[in-house]
Amino acid sequence: MPITDAAGNNRMMKGYLDTSNTSIRSVTVSGLPSSYTVYVYCDDDSNTAKRTGRYTLGGTTVTATDSANTNFSGTFVQANNSAGNYIIFPNQTASSFTVSRYHSASTD
């Protein structure tokens, strides 16, 4: 990601799990308490294309769209089937979860 490497939020948003047009990336977390909220932070290296990803946890899917020529600038914007750079999955109760990211669309 073309984000300046600096401690804190910038460093978190600089690293990523890459997803191509045909691949799925998943992260599994276990050993959790009985009630929690999952935050997924996302930002595509979109260059000149607008990119949308579908993020799934359990039976819930939410899309996040990264606008063309836009990278993390220090401001967090919640995506809820809209433009943004983080998603919230509230009220989780399982002792583990898997969140998956599916590439949804790229447009110029």
Secondary structure, 3 states (H helix, E strand, C coil): CCCCCCCCHHHHHHCCCCCCCCCEEEEEEECCCCCEEEEEECCCCCCCCEEEEEEEECCEEEEEEECCCCCCCCCCCECCCEECCEEEEEEECCCEEEEEEEEEEEEC
